[in-house]
Amino acid sequence: LSSSSAASDVYKRQVELNNNLLIIDVRSKSEWKETGVIANAKLIQMYNATRTLRKEYVSEILDFIGDNKSIEVAIICHSGGRSSGTVKMLEEKGYYNISNIAEGMVGSNSKEGWINRGLPTIKCSKECE
């Protein structure tokens, strides 16, 4: 994957790796409930209810991905903005195999995004309660 990848390319890579590609969804609980989530994705909200960066955000991501700077991870949000910022932050910390799912879950038009491309999602359960 490249540092900015289409949703369909990330899905293909996820299948190649037998669902072992780490995907982190940085949207809000309400967004997870609205669209569903990618199976096996780690759900880590970037913002709190007042749309400010959660103080635990960076540490939760680093705890999840660990110290291996070559780990392959894809980050997704609604349409690519939050995930792009997260990729930059991780690259600044020395991680070099991190991809932004540039189209996000919804994309900016009817032909882009994980959902509009018909890629699979599941209902958000315990993380959305």
N, C-alpha and C positions, 0 to 999 in steps of 0.2 A: 504494500500500500504506500501511497505517497502522503506527504504531510496534509494534503487536501484531496479527499477521495469522494467519489460518487457513492451514494447509498448502495447501488447495485454491486459495485466493486467490493465494498465492505462485506456485504452479504455473501458473495462468492468466496471471499477469504474466510469468513466464519464457517462456511460449509467445508472448505478444504481442511480446516483445522478441527473438524468435528466439534464445533461449538466451543473451542478452547481459546478463541480470540476474546480478549478482555474488551468489553464495550461498557463505557460509562455514560449514563444518561444524566445530564446536569439540569434538566428542566424542573419545574415545580410539581408538587403533588397534584395540583388541579390539572396540569397539562398531562401528567401520567394517566390520571383518571379519564380524561377526555379522549385520548387517542389510543390508550393501551401502551405497552412497552415492548421492547425487544426481549425475547426469551433469554434468560441468563445474563441480561445486562445488570450492572451494578447501578443502583439509583442513588445519586448523591446530589441533593439540591444545591445549586450555586447561591441562590438568593434566599433571604428570609421573607416573611410576609410583607415587609415594607420595601422590598426590592433593593435591599442593600446586601452586600457580600456577607455570607455567613462566616463568622470567625473560624469555625471548624472546617470549612470547605477544603482548604489546601491540605490540612493534616489528614482528613478522611480519605482524600484521593491518594496521598502518599502512603498511608497505612494499607490501602487496598492494593496498590500496584507494587509496593516493596522497593527494595534498593537496587534491583537489577536494571541498570540504565538502558539495556537493550530490549526490555520487555515490549511486546507488541500490544498496543492499546489503541482503540478507536473511541473518540469522544463525540457524542451527539447532543443536540439541543433541538429547539423548534425549527430554526432555519439557518443555523451556522454561526451566529454571532458569539454566543456564550461559549460554544465549543472551540471556536477559533482562539479566543482569549485563553482558554484552559490549555490548549496545545502549546501556545507561546510560553505560558508560565512553566509548563513541564519541560519544554526545550531549554529554557533558561536555567533549569535545575539539572541539566545534563542528560535528560532522557532524549533518545534520538530515533525511536521507532514508534512515534505517536502520530496518529492520523486524526484529522478533523473530518467528520462526515459532513461535508460542506453544505449539502442540501438540507440537512436536519431531518426531523421526522415528517415535517409538513412541506418544506420547500417554499419557494416564493411564487410558484405558479402550479398549474394543475398537472404538469408533467414531471415535476421534481419532488424529491423527498422520499423517505422510506415508505410512507403509507401510499402516496400517489403512484409509486412504482409497483405496488401490490406485494411488497415484501411482508413477511409474517410478523404479527404482533400477538401478544397475549394480554389478557386483562390484568391490570395492576391490582394486586391483592393486599398482602399484609403491609407493604410499604406505604400504601395509600390510605390506611385506616386512620 
